[in-house]
Amino acid sequence: MVIDVDFMLRWAMPVHVRIINGCRVQIDGPEAALMAMRYRWPLSESPKLRLARDRCIKAISQNGSVALARESFIDAAVDAKVLA
């Protein structure tokens, strides 16, 4: 079985978060969002974080909406108090 993925997906509008020592970081798409949530996120677990990670994975694997992944990422950022 081969899973087709697209690591070059970009959102129409980037999302800015403060996750690295409070510095503003621009997140351009679901892959960058997934990496930020996995390795730099202040919360280790929350329902909004799990949903955002799941939707970003689905968008990358072309089984989900890129716009929905962005919306979920913003919700997780608000929940974690990192939206810039």
PDB file with SEQRES, HELIX, SHEET and CRYST1 records, atoms N, CA, C and O in Angstrom:
SEQRES   1 A   84  MET VAL ILE ASP VAL ASP PHE MET LEU ARG TRP ALA MET          
SEQRES   2 A   84  PRO VAL HIS VAL ARG ILE ILE ASN GLY CYS ARG VAL GLN          
SEQRES   3 A   84  ILE ASP GLY PRO GLU ALA ALA LEU MET ALA MET ARG TYR          
SEQRES   4 A   84  ARG TRP PRO LEU SER GLU SER PRO LYS LEU ARG LEU ALA          
SEQRES   5 A   84  ARG ASP ARG CYS ILE LYS ALA ILE SER GLN ASN GLY SER          
SEQRES   6 A   84  VAL ALA LEU ALA ARG GLU SER PHE ILE ASP ALA ALA VAL          
SEQRES   7 A   84  ASP ALA LYS VAL LEU ALA                                      
HELIX    1 AA1 PRO A   30  TYR A   39  1                                  10    
HELIX    2 AA2 PRO A   47  ILE A   60  1                                  14    
HELIX    3 AA3 VAL A   66  ALA A   80  1                                  15    
SHEET    1 AA1 2 VAL A  15  ILE A  20  0                                        
SHEET    2 AA1 2 CYS A  23  ILE A  27 -1                                        
CRYST1    1.000    1.000    1.000  90.00  90.00  90.00 P 1           1          
ATOM      1  N   MET A   1       0.838  -1.178   0.000  1.00  0.00           N  
ATOM      2  CA  MET A   1       0.000   0.000   0.000  1.00  0.00           C  
ATOM      3  C   MET A   1       0.881   1.239   0.000  1.00  0.00           C  
ATOM      4  O   MET A   1       1.863   1.308   0.739  1.00  0.00           O  
ATOM      5  N   VAL A   2       0.537   2.202  -0.816  1.00  0.00           N  
ATOM      6  CA  VAL A   2       1.269   3.457  -0.918  1.00  0.00           C  
ATOM      7  C   VAL A   2       0.351   4.577  -0.452  1.00  0.00           C  
ATOM      8  O   VAL A   2      -0.794   4.681  -0.894  1.00  0.00           O  
ATOM      9  N   ILE A   3       0.860   5.408   0.439  1.00  0.00           N  
ATOM     10  CA  ILE A   3       0.109   6.567   0.917  1.00  0.00           C  
ATOM     11  C   ILE A   3       0.674   7.800   0.229  1.00  0.00           C  
ATOM     12  O   ILE A   3       1.857   8.109   0.368  1.00  0.00           O  
ATOM     13  N   ASP A   4      -0.157   8.490  -0.499  1.00  0.00           N  
ATOM     14  CA  ASP A   4       0.254   9.690  -1.214  1.00  0.00           C  
ATOM     15  C   ASP A   4       0.190  10.880  -0.262  1.00  0.00           C  
ATOM     16  O   ASP A   4      -0.851  11.143   0.340  1.00  0.00           O  
ATOM     17  N   VAL A   5       1.300  11.597  -0.129  1.00  0.00           N  
ATOM     18  CA  VAL A   5       1.333  12.763   0.749  1.00  0.00           C  
ATOM     19  C   VAL A   5       1.816  13.980  -0.024  1.00  0.00           C  
ATOM     20  O   VAL A   5       2.519  13.861  -1.028  1.00  0.00           O  
ATOM     21  N   ASP A   6       1.431  15.138   0.459  1.00  0.00           N  
ATOM     22  CA  ASP A   6       1.848  16.395  -0.148  1.00  0.00           C  
ATOM     23  C   ASP A   6       2.425  17.290   0.940  1.00  0.00           C  
ATOM     24  O   ASP A   6       1.685  17.892   1.718  1.00  0.00           O  
ATOM     25  N   PHE A   7       3.763  17.372   0.988  1.00  0.00           N  
ATOM     26  CA  PHE A   7       4.423  18.164   2.011  1.00  0.00           C  
ATOM     27  C   PHE A   7       4.574  19.631   1.608  1.00  0.00           C  
ATOM     28  O   PHE A   7       5.152  20.424   2.352  1.00  0.00           O  
ATOM     29  N   MET A   8       4.064  19.985   0.451  1.00  0.00           N  
ATOM     30  CA  MET A   8       4.205  21.360  -0.014  1.00  0.00           C  
ATOM     31  C   MET A   8       2.902  22.153   0.105  1.00  0.00           C  
ATOM     32  O   MET A   8       2.789  23.236  -0.469  1.00  0.00           O  
ATOM     33  N   LEU A   9       1.940  21.643   0.825  1.00  0.00           N  
ATOM     34  CA  LEU A   9       0.676  22.368   0.996  1.00  0.00           C  
ATOM     35  C   LEU A   9       0.907  23.667   1.747  1.00  0.00           C  
ATOM     36  O   LEU A   9       1.662  23.709   2.719  1.00  0.00           O  
ATOM     37  N   ARG A  10       0.254  24.720   1.293  1.00  0.00           N  
ATOM     38  CA  ARG A  10       0.345  26.023   1.948  1.00  0.00           C  
ATOM     39  C   ARG A  10      -1.064  26.541   2.209  1.00  0.00           C  
ATOM     40  O   ARG A  10      -1.986  26.309   1.426  1.00  0.00           O  
ATOM     41  N   TRP A  11      -1.206  27.244   3.323  1.00  0.00           N  
ATOM     42  CA  TRP A  11      -2.463  27.914   3.620  1.00  0.00           C  
ATOM     43  C   TRP A  11      -2.517  29.228   2.850  1.00  0.00           C  
ATOM     44  O   TRP A  11      -1.479  29.809   2.531  1.00  0.00           O  
ATOM     45  N   ALA A  12      -3.725  29.693   2.554  1.00  0.00           N  
ATOM     46  CA  ALA A  12      -3.888  30.972   1.870  1.00  0.00           C  
ATOM     47  C   ALA A  12      -3.319  32.113   2.710  1.00  0.00           C  
ATOM     48  O   ALA A  12      -2.728  33.051   2.176  1.00  0.00           O  
ATOM     49  N   MET A  13      -3.502  32.027   4.030  1.00  0.00           N  
ATOM     50  CA  MET A  13      -2.964  33.024   4.965  1.00  0.00           C  
ATOM     51  C   MET A  13      -2.177  32.293   6.040  1.00  0.00           C  
ATOM     52  O   MET A  13      -2.701  31.366   6.659  1.00  0.00           O  
ATOM     53  N   PRO A  14      -0.927  32.688   6.277  1.00  0.00           N  
ATOM     54  CA  PRO A  14      -0.164  32.024   7.338  1.00  0.00           C  
ATOM     55  C   PRO A  14      -0.744  32.341   8.714  1.00  0.00           C  
ATOM     56  O   PRO A  14      -1.497  33.301   8.881  1.00  0.00           O  
ATOM     57  N   VAL A  15      -0.384  31.529   9.677  1.00  0.00           N  
ATOM     58  CA  VAL A  15      -0.788  31.726  11.070  1.00  0.00           C  
ATOM     59  C   VAL A  15       0.485  32.030  11.857  1.00  0.00           C  
ATOM     60  O   VAL A  15       1.505  31.366  11.668  1.00  0.00           O  
ATOM     61  N   HIS A  16       0.432  33.022  12.732  1.00  0.00           N  
ATOM     62  CA  HIS A  16       1.598  33.385  13.541  1.00  0.00           C  
ATOM     63  C   HIS A  16       1.368  32.952  14.980  1.00  0.00           C  
ATOM     64  O   HIS A  16       0.319  33.208  15.570  1.00  0.00           O  
ATOM     65  N   VAL A  17       2.382  32.288  15.529  1.00  0.00           N  
ATOM     66  CA  VAL A  17       2.333  31.836  16.915  1.00  0.00           C  
ATOM     67  C   VAL A  17       3.623  32.231  17.616  1.00  0.00           C  
ATOM     68  O   VAL A  17       4.640  32.499  16.975  1.00  0.00           O  
ATOM     69  N   ARG A  18       3.564  32.261  18.935  1.00  0.00           N  
ATOM     70  CA  ARG A  18       4.753  32.547  19.749  1.00  0.00           C  
ATOM     71  C   ARG A  18       5.098  31.272  20.513  1.00  0.00           C  
ATOM     72  O   ARG A  18       4.529  30.996  21.569  1.00  0.00           O  
ATOM     73  N   ILE A  19       6.044  30.490  19.960  1.00  0.00           N  
ATOM     74  CA  ILE A  19       6.343  29.194  20.560  1.00  0.00           C  
ATOM     75  C   ILE A  19       7.813  28.987  20.898  1.00  0.00           C  
ATOM     76  O   ILE A  19       8.132  28.092  21.680  1.00  0.00           O  
ATOM     77  N   ILE A  20       8.703  29.767  20.347  1.00  0.00           N  
ATOM     78  CA  ILE A  20      10.128  29.586  20.616  1.00  0.00           C  
ATOM     79  C   ILE A  20      10.611  30.778  21.419  1.00  0.00           C  
ATOM     80  O   ILE A  20      10.898  31.837  20.861  1.00  0.00           O  
ATOM     81  N   ASN A  21      10.701  30.604  22.726  1.00  0.00           N  
ATOM     82  CA  ASN A  21      11.118  31.686  23.620  1.00  0.00           C  
ATOM     83  C   ASN A  21      10.298  32.955  23.416  1.00  0.00           C  
ATOM     84  O   ASN A  21      10.813  34.062  23.575  1.00  0.00           O  
ATOM     85  N   GLY A  22       9.039  32.798  23.069  1.00  0.00           N  
ATOM     86  CA  GLY A  22       8.157  33.941  22.889  1.00  0.00           C  
ATOM     87  C   GLY A  22       8.313  34.658  21.564  1.00  0.00           C  
ATOM     88  O   GLY A  22       7.653  35.669  21.325  1.00  0.00           O  
ATOM     89  N   CYS A  23       9.178  34.147  20.697  1.00  0.00           N  
ATOM     90  CA  CYS A  23       9.379  34.771  19.390  1.00  0.00           C  
ATOM     91  C   CYS A  23       8.241  34.392  18.453  1.00  0.00           C  
ATOM     92  O   CYS A  23       7.711  33.282  18.506  1.00  0.00           O  
ATOM     93  N   ARG A  24       7.888  35.315  17.620  1.00  0.00           N  
ATOM     94  CA  ARG A  24       6.800  35.093  16.654  1.00  0.00           C  
ATOM     95  C   ARG A  24       7.308  34.211  15.520  1.00  0.00           C  
ATOM     96  O   ARG A  24       8.338  34.488  14.905  1.00  0.00           O  
ATOM     97  N   VAL A  25       6.557  33.141  15.258  1.00  0.00           N  
ATOM     98  CA  VAL A  25       6.911  32.183  14.212  1.00  0.00           C  
ATOM     99  C   VAL A  25       5.760  32.110  13.219  1.00  0.00           C  
ATOM    100  O   VAL A  25       4.597  32.006  13.609  1.00  0.00           O  
ATOM    101  N   GLN A  26       6.090  32.165  11.933  1.00  0.00           N  
ATOM    102  CA  GLN A  26       5.077  32.063  10.889  1.00  0.00           C  
ATOM    103  C   GLN A  26       4.902  30.603  10.494  1.00  0.00           C  
ATOM    104  O   GLN A  26       5.869  29.913  10.173  1.00  0.00           O  
ATOM    105  N   ILE A  27       3.658  30.143  10.522  1.00  0.00           N  
ATOM    106  CA  ILE A  27       3.319  28.779  10.132  1.00  0.00           C  
ATOM    107  C   ILE A  27       2.539  28.872   8.825  1.00  0.00           C  
ATOM    108  O   ILE A  27       1.459  29.461   8.779  1.00  0.00           O  
ATOM    109  N   ASP A  28       3.094  28.286   7.763  1.00  0.00           N  
ATOM    110  CA  ASP A  28       2.541  28.449   6.419  1.00  0.00           C  
ATOM    111  C   ASP A  28       1.610  27.334   5.957  1.00  0.00           C  
ATOM    112  O   ASP A  28       0.886  27.505   4.977  1.00  0.00           O  
ATOM    113  N   GLY A  29       1.617  26.197   6.646  1.00  0.00           N  
ATOM    114  CA  GLY A  29       0.795  25.091   6.183  1.00  0.00           C  
ATOM    115  C   GLY A  29       0.734  23.964   7.193  1.00  0.00           C  
ATOM    116  O   GLY A  29       1.309  24.063   8.276  1.00  0.00           O  
ATOM    117  N   PRO A  30       0.039  22.893   6.843  1.00  0.00           N  
ATOM    118  CA  PRO A  30      -0.178  21.811   7.795  1.00  0.00           C  
ATOM    119  C   PRO A  30       1.090  21.075   8.223  1.00  0.00           C  
ATOM    120  O   PRO A  30       1.171  20.613   9.361  1.00  0.00           O  
ATOM    121  N   GLU A  31       2.079  20.958   7.338  1.00  0.00           N  
ATOM    122  CA  GLU A  31       3.313  20.279   7.740  1.00  0.00           C  
ATOM    123  C   GLU A  31       4.048  21.095   8.805  1.00  0.00           C  
ATOM    124  O   GLU A  31       4.484  20.540   9.814  1.00  0.00           O  
ATOM    125  N   ALA A  32       4.188  22.395   8.594  1.00  0.00           N  
ATOM    126  CA  ALA A  32       4.848  23.254   9.577  1.00  0.00           C  
ATOM    127  C   ALA A  32       4.062  23.283  10.885  1.00  0.00           C  
ATOM    128  O   ALA A  32       4.648  23.302  11.968  1.00  0.00           O  
ATOM    129  N   ALA A  33       2.743  23.286  10.780  1.00  0.00           N  
ATOM    130  CA  ALA A  33       1.902  23.271  11.976  1.00  0.00           C  
ATOM    131  C   ALA A  33       2.106  21.983  12.762  1.00  0.00           C  
ATOM    132  O   ALA A  33       2.218  22.002  13.988  1.00  0.00           O  
ATOM    133  N   LEU A  34       2.153  20.873  12.050  1.00  0.00           N  
ATOM    134  CA  LEU A  34       2.347  19.583  12.703  1.00  0.00           C  
ATOM    135  C   LEU A  34       3.696  19.531  13.420  1.00  0.00           C  
ATOM    136  O   LEU A  34       3.779  19.039  14.546  1.00  0.00           O  
ATOM    137  N   MET A  35       4.736  20.027  12.787  1.00  0.00           N  
ATOM    138  CA  MET A  35       6.062  20.033  13.413  1.00  0.00           C  
ATOM    139  C   MET A  35       6.070  20.946  14.652  1.00  0.00           C  
ATOM    140  O   MET A  35       6.659  20.604  15.678  1.00  0.00           O  
ATOM    141  N   ALA A  36       5.421  22.088  14.545  1.00  0.00           N  
ATOM    142  CA  ALA A  36       5.346  23.001  15.690  1.00  0.00           C  
ATOM    143  C   ALA A  36       4.606  22.354  16.859  1.00  0.00           C  
ATOM    144  O   ALA A  36       5.039  22.451  18.007  1.00  0.00           O  
ATOM    145  N   MET A  37       3.491  21.695  16.560  1.00  0.00           N  
ATOM    146  CA  MET A  37       2.693  21.072  17.625  1.00  0.00           C  
ATOM    147  C   MET A  37       3.409  19.869  18.231  1.00  0.00           C  
ATOM    148  O   MET A  37       3.241  19.583  19.416  1.00  0.00           O  
ATOM    149  N   ARG A  38       4.186  19.178  17.452  1.00  0.00           N  
ATOM    150  CA  ARG A  38       4.885  17.991  17.972  1.00  0.00           C  
ATOM    151  C   ARG A  38       6.117  18.341  18.789  1.00  0.00           C  
ATOM    152  O   ARG A  38       6.404  17.683  19.789  1.00  0.00           O  
ATOM    153  N   TYR A  39       6.854  19.374  18.375  1.00  0.00           N  
ATOM    154  CA  TYR A  39       8.171  19.612  18.973  1.00  0.00           C  
ATOM    155  C   TYR A  39       8.316  20.915  19.757  1.00  0.00           C  
ATOM    156  O   TYR A  39       9.281  21.066  20.507  1.00  0.00           O  
ATOM    157  N   ARG A  40       7.395  21.850  19.607  1.00  0.00           N  
ATOM    158  CA  ARG A  40       7.579  23.153  20.254  1.00  0.00           C  
ATOM    159  C   ARG A  40       6.368  23.638  21.027  1.00  0.00           C  
ATOM    160  O   ARG A  40       6.375  24.756  21.542  1.00  0.00           O  
ATOM    161  N   TRP A  41       5.350  22.838  21.119  1.00  0.00           N  
ATOM    162  CA  TRP A  41       4.090  23.278  21.718  1.00  0.00           C  
ATOM    163  C   TRP A  41       4.185  23.284  23.230  1.00  0.00           C  
ATOM    164  O   TRP A  41       4.760  22.363  23.809  1.00  0.00           O  
ATOM    165  N   PRO A  42       3.630  24.311  23.895  1.00  0.00           N  
ATOM    166  CA  PRO A  42       3.713  24.377  25.355  1.00  0.00           C  
ATOM    167  C   PRO A  42       2.832  23.349  26.076  1.00  0.00           C  
ATOM    168  O   PRO A  42       3.154  22.934  27.190  1.00  0.00           O  
ATOM    169  N   LEU A  43       1.734  22.940  25.453  1.00  0.00           N  
ATOM    170  CA  LEU A  43       0.868  21.924  26.061  1.00  0.00           C  
ATOM    171  C   LEU A  43       1.241  20.566  25.496  1.00  0.00           C  
ATOM    172  O   LEU A  43       1.444  20.415  24.291  1.00  0.00           O  
ATOM    173  N   SER A  44       1.329  19.578  26.381  1.00  0.00           N  
ATOM    174  CA  SER A  44       1.667  18.250  25.886  1.00  0.00           C  
ATOM    175  C   SER A  44       0.453  17.532  25.319  1.00  0.00           C  
ATOM    176  O   SER A  44       0.585  16.670  24.450  1.00  0.00           O  
ATOM    177  N   GLU A  45      -0.727  17.884  25.810  1.00  0.00           N  
ATOM    178  CA  GLU A  45      -1.932  17.212  25.339  1.00  0.00           C  
ATOM    179  C   GLU A  45      -3.158  18.047  25.659  1.00  0.00           C  
ATOM    180  O   GLU A  45      -3.252  18.649  26.729  1.00  0.00           O  
ATOM    181  N   SER A  46      -4.081  18.077  24.739  1.00  0.00           N  
ATOM    182  CA  SER A  46      -5.394  18.697  24.930  1.00  0.00           C  
ATOM    183  C   SER A  46      -6.283  18.220  23.786  1.00  0.00           C  
ATOM    184  O   SER A  46      -5.774  17.820  22.739  1.00  0.00           O  
ATOM    185  N   PRO A  47      -7.598  18.254  23.966  1.00  0.00           N  
ATOM    186  CA  PRO A  47      -8.489  17.824  22.883  1.00  0.00           C  
ATOM    187  C   PRO A  47      -8.292  18.637  21.594  1.00  0.00           C  
ATOM    188  O   PRO A  47      -8.312  18.074  20.500  1.00  0.00           O  
ATOM    189  N   LYS A  48      -8.106  19.938  21.721  1.00  0.00           N  
ATOM    190  CA  LYS A  48      -7.935  20.781  20.532  1.00  0.00           C  
ATOM    191  C   LYS A  48      -6.604  20.499  19.848  1.00  0.00           C  
ATOM    192  O   LYS A  48      -6.509  20.550  18.622  1.00  0.00           O  
ATOM    193  N   LEU A  49      -5.589  20.206  20.629  1.00  0.00           N  
ATOM    194  CA  LEU A  49      -4.285  19.868  20.067  1.00  0.00           C  
ATOM    195  C   LEU A  49      -4.366  18.541  19.305  1.00  0.00           C  
ATOM    196  O   LEU A  49      -3.856  18.435  18.190  1.00  0.00           O  
ATOM    197  N   ARG A  50      -4.999  17.543  19.895  1.00  0.00           N  
ATOM    198  CA  ARG A  50      -5.151  16.241  19.220  1.00  0.00           C  
ATOM    199  C   ARG A  50      -5.924  16.389  17.912  1.00  0.00           C  
ATOM    200  O   ARG A  50      -5.542  15.810  16.895  1.00  0.00           O  
ATOM    201  N   LEU A  51      -7.009  17.165  17.935  1.00  0.00           N  
ATOM    202  CA  LEU A  51      -7.807  17.367  16.732  1.00  0.00           C  
ATOM    203  C   LEU A  51      -7.000  18.084  15.653  1.00  0.00           C  
ATOM    204  O   LEU A  51      -7.051  17.702  14.484  1.00  0.00           O  
ATOM    205  N   ALA A  52      -6.263  19.109  16.034  1.00  0.00           N  
ATOM    206  CA  ALA A  52      -5.456  19.856  15.069  1.00  0.00           C  
ATOM    207  C   ALA A  52      -4.377  18.962  14.459  1.00  0.00           C  
ATOM    208  O   ALA A  52      -4.160  18.998  13.247  1.00  0.00           O  
ATOM    209  N   ARG A  53      -3.703  18.167  15.278  1.00  0.00           N  
ATOM    210  CA  ARG A  53      -2.683  17.252  14.738  1.00  0.00           C  
ATOM    211  C   ARG A  53      -3.304  16.268  13.759  1.00  0.00           C  
ATOM    212  O   ARG A  53      -2.759  16.023  12.683  1.00  0.00           O  
ATOM    213  N   ASP A  54      -4.451  15.704  14.140  1.00  0.00           N  
ATOM    214  CA  ASP A  54      -5.135  14.741  13.281  1.00  0.00           C  
ATOM    215  C   ASP A  54      -5.534  15.375  11.952  1.00  0.00           C  
ATOM    216  O   ASP A  54      -5.351  14.763  10.899  1.00  0.00           O  
ATOM    217  N   ARG A  55      -6.064  16.566  11.986  1.00  0.00           N  
ATOM    218  CA  ARG A  55      -6.509  17.226  10.755  1.00  0.00           C  
ATOM    219  C   ARG A  55      -5.328  17.643   9.876  1.00  0.00           C  
ATOM    220  O   ARG A  55      -5.436  17.626   8.650  1.00  0.00           O  
ATOM    221  N   CYS A  56      -4.206  18.017  10.486  1.00  0.00           N  
ATOM    222  CA  CYS A  56      -3.015  18.342   9.696  1.00  0.00           C  
ATOM    223  C   CYS A  56      -2.478  17.089   9.008  1.00  0.00           C  
ATOM    224  O   CYS A  56      -2.088  17.142   7.842  1.00  0.00           O  
ATOM    225  N   ILE A  57      -2.456  15.977   9.713  1.00  0.00           N  
ATOM    226  CA  ILE A  57      -2.011  14.713   9.117  1.00  0.00           C  
ATOM    227  C   ILE A  57      -2.920  14.339   7.951  1.00  0.00           C  
ATOM    228  O   ILE A  57      -2.440  13.933   6.893  1.00  0.00           O  
ATOM    229  N   LYS A  58      -4.219  14.475   8.138  1.00  0.00           N  
ATOM    230  CA  LYS A  58      -5.165  14.149   7.070  1.00  0.00           C  
ATOM    231  C   LYS A  58      -4.982  15.074   5.867  1.00  0.00           C  
ATOM    232  O   LYS A  58      -5.069  14.622   4.726  1.00  0.00           O  
ATOM    233  N   ALA A  59      -4.732  16.351   6.105  1.00  0.00           N  
ATOM    234  CA  ALA A  59      -4.523  17.290   4.997  1.00  0.00           C  
ATOM    235  C   ALA A  59      -3.260  16.922   4.220  1.00  0.00           C  
ATOM    236  O   ALA A  59      -3.263  16.932   2.989  1.00  0.00           O  
ATOM    237  N   ILE A  60      -2.186  16.600   4.931  1.00  0.00           N  
ATOM    238  CA  ILE A  60      -0.927  16.223   4.289  1.00  0.00           C  
ATOM    239  C   ILE A  60      -1.094  14.952   3.466  1.00  0.00           C  
ATOM    240  O   ILE A  60      -0.529  14.831   2.379  1.00  0.00           O  
ATOM    241  N   SER A  61      -1.865  14.015   3.982  1.00  0.00           N  
ATOM    242  CA  SER A  61      -2.069  12.753   3.267  1.00  0.00           C  
ATOM    243  C   SER A  61      -3.209  12.846   2.255  1.00  0.00           C  
ATOM    244  O   SER A  61      -3.632  11.834   1.696  1.00  0.00           O  
ATOM    245  N   GLN A  62      -3.701  14.047   2.023  1.00  0.00           N  
ATOM    246  CA  GLN A  62      -4.741  14.351   1.035  1.00  0.00           C  
ATOM    247  C   GLN A  62      -6.061  13.656   1.337  1.00  0.00           C  
ATOM    248  O   GLN A  62      -6.842  13.362   0.432  1.00  0.00           O  
ATOM    249  N   ASN A  63      -6.303  13.397   2.623  1.00  0.00           N  
ATOM    250  CA  ASN A  63      -7.574  12.809   3.054  1.00  0.00           C  
ATOM    251  C   ASN A  63      -8.396  13.784   3.879  1.00  0.00           C  
ATOM    252  O   ASN A  63      -9.373  13.393   4.517  1.00  0.00           O  
ATOM    253  N   GLY A  64      -8.004  15.045   3.867  1.00  0.00           N  
ATOM    254  CA  GLY A  64      -8.715  16.034   4.663  1.00  0.00           C  
ATOM    255  C   GLY A  64      -8.549  17.425   4.088  1.00  0.00           C  
ATOM    256  O   GLY A  64      -7.784  17.641   3.148  1.00  0.00           O  
ATOM    257  N   SER A  65      -9.264  18.344   4.658  1.00  0.00           N  
ATOM    258  CA  SER A  65      -9.294  19.724   4.191  1.00  0.00           C  
ATOM    259  C   SER A  65      -8.124  20.535   4.760  1.00  0.00           C  
ATOM    260  O   SER A  65      -7.871  20.522   5.964  1.00  0.00           O  
ATOM    261  N   VAL A  66      -7.428  21.229   3.882  1.00  0.00           N  
ATOM    262  CA  VAL A  66      -6.346  22.114   4.311  1.00  0.00           C  
ATOM    263  C   VAL A  66      -6.915  23.272   5.134  1.00  0.00           C  
ATOM    264  O   VAL A  66      -6.317  23.677   6.131  1.00  0.00           O  
ATOM    265  N   ALA A  67      -8.057  23.799   4.724  1.00  0.00           N  
ATOM    266  CA  ALA A  67      -8.689  24.909   5.448  1.00  0.00           C  
ATOM    267  C   ALA A  67      -9.135  24.467   6.840  1.00  0.00           C  
ATOM    268  O   ALA A  67      -8.991  25.217   7.806  1.00  0.00           O  
ATOM    269  N   LEU A  68      -9.664  23.275   6.944  1.00  0.00           N  
ATOM    270  CA  LEU A  68     -10.090  22.754   8.240  1.00  0.00           C  
ATOM    271  C   LEU A  68      -8.885  22.508   9.152  1.00  0.00           C  
ATOM    272  O   LEU A  68      -8.966  22.724  10.361  1.00  0.00           O  
ATOM    273  N   ALA A  69      -7.782  22.064   8.580  1.00  0.00           N  
ATOM    274  CA  ALA A  69      -6.555  21.883   9.357  1.00  0.00           C  
ATOM    275  C   ALA A  69      -6.085  23.230   9.915  1.00  0.00           C  
ATOM    276  O   ALA A  69      -5.671  23.313  11.072  1.00  0.00           O  
ATOM    277  N   ARG A  70      -6.148  24.273   9.099  1.00  0.00           N  
ATOM    278  CA  ARG A  70      -5.744  25.616   9.546  1.00  0.00           C  
ATOM    279  C   ARG A  70      -6.639  26.095  10.684  1.00  0.00           C  
ATOM    280  O   ARG A  70      -6.157  26.603  11.696  1.00  0.00           O  
ATOM    281  N   GLU A  71      -7.948  25.928  10.506  1.00  0.00           N  
ATOM    282  CA  GLU A  71      -8.899  26.352  11.531  1.00  0.00           C  
ATOM    283  C   GLU A  71      -8.649  25.617  12.856  1.00  0.00           C  
ATOM    284  O   GLU A  71      -8.697  26.225  13.926  1.00  0.00           O  
ATOM    285  N   SER A  72      -8.389  24.341  12.777  1.00  0.00           N  
ATOM    286  CA  SER A  72      -8.117  23.555  13.988  1.00  0.00           C  
ATOM    287  C   SER A  72      -6.797  23.962  14.626  1.00  0.00           C  
ATOM    288  O   SER A  72      -6.676  23.980  15.850  1.00  0.00           O  
ATOM    289  N   PHE A  73      -5.797  24.292  13.792  1.00  0.00           N  
ATOM    290  CA  PHE A  73      -4.516  24.755  14.320  1.00  0.00           C  
ATOM    291  C   PHE A  73      -4.701  26.070  15.076  1.00  0.00           C  
ATOM    292  O   PHE A  73      -4.133  26.253  16.153  1.00  0.00           O  
ATOM    293  N   ILE A  74      -5.482  26.971  14.522  1.00  0.00           N  
ATOM    294  CA  ILE A  74      -5.751  28.245  15.203  1.00  0.00           C  
ATOM    295  C   ILE A  74      -6.454  27.990  16.534  1.00  0.00           C  
ATOM    296  O   ILE A  74      -6.107  28.603  17.543  1.00  0.00           O  
ATOM    297  N   ASP A  75      -7.432  27.095  16.544  1.00  0.00           N  
ATOM    298  CA  ASP A  75      -8.125  26.757  17.795  1.00  0.00           C  
ATOM    299  C   ASP A  75      -7.152  26.211  18.837  1.00  0.00           C  
ATOM    300  O   ASP A  75      -7.234  26.562  20.015  1.00  0.00           O  
ATOM    301  N   ALA A  76      -6.237  25.359  18.404  1.00  0.00           N  
ATOM    302  CA  ALA A  76      -5.246  24.795  19.332  1.00  0.00           C  
ATOM    303  C   ALA A  76      -4.297  25.884  19.833  1.00  0.00           C  
ATOM    304  O   ALA A  76      -3.894  25.872  20.996  1.00  0.00           O  
ATOM    305  N   ALA A  77      -3.940  26.824  18.954  1.00  0.00           N  
ATOM    306  CA  ALA A  77      -3.061  27.920  19.353  1.00  0.00           C  
ATOM    307  C   ALA A  77      -3.738  28.837  20.370  1.00  0.00           C  
ATOM    308  O   ALA A  77      -3.108  29.280  21.330  1.00  0.00           O  
ATOM    309  N   VAL A  78      -4.999  29.113  20.158  1.00  0.00           N  
ATOM    310  CA  VAL A  78      -5.753  29.915  21.130  1.00  0.00           C  
ATOM    311  C   VAL A  78      -5.824  29.193  22.471  1.00  0.00           C  
ATOM    312  O   VAL A  78      -5.624  29.795  23.526  1.00  0.00           O  
ATOM    313  N   ASP A  79      -6.110  27.899  22.413  1.00  0.00           N  
ATOM    314  CA  ASP A  79      -6.194  27.077  23.625  1.00  0.00           C  
ATOM    315  C   ASP A  79      -4.878  27.066  24.402  1.00  0.00           C  
ATOM    316  O   ASP A  79      -4.876  27.080  25.632  1.00  0.00           O  
ATOM    317  N   ALA A  80      -3.767  27.040  23.677  1.00  0.00           N  
ATOM    318  CA  ALA A  80      -2.438  27.025  24.299  1.00  0.00           C  
ATOM    319  C   ALA A  80      -1.909  28.424  24.618  1.00  0.00           C  
ATOM    320  O   ALA A  80      -0.836  28.579  25.201  1.00  0.00           O  
ATOM    321  N   LYS A  81      -2.683  29.439  24.225  1.00  0.00           N  
ATOM    322  CA  LYS A  81      -2.311  30.838  24.463  1.00  0.00           C  
ATOM    323  C   LYS A  81      -1.011  31.220  23.746  1.00  0.00           C  
ATOM    324  O   LYS A  81      -0.165  31.918  24.304  1.00  0.00           O  
ATOM    325  N   VAL A  82      -0.865  30.748  22.495  1.00  0.00           N  
ATOM    326  CA  VAL A  82       0.327  31.065  21.722  1.00  0.00           C  
ATOM    327  C   VAL A  82       0.016  31.791  20.415  1.00  0.00           C  
ATOM    328  O   VAL A  82       0.939  32.122  19.671  1.00  0.00           O  
ATOM    329  N   LEU A  83      -1.256  32.046  20.116  1.00  0.00           N  
ATOM    330  CA  LEU A  83      -1.593  32.738  18.882  1.00  0.00           C  
ATOM    331  C   LEU A  83      -1.055  34.163  18.961  1.00  0.00           C  
ATOM    332  O   LEU A  83      -1.307  34.882  19.928  1.00  0.00           O  
ATOM    333  N   ALA A  84      -0.305  34.560  17.923  1.00  0.00           N  
ATOM    334  CA  ALA A  84       0.329  35.895  17.924  1.00  0.00           C  
ATOM    335  C   ALA A  84      -0.547  36.891  17.171  1.00  0.00           C  
ATOM    336  O   ALA A  84      -0.193  38.064  17.059  1.00  0.00           O  
TER     337      ALA A  84                                                      
END                                                                             
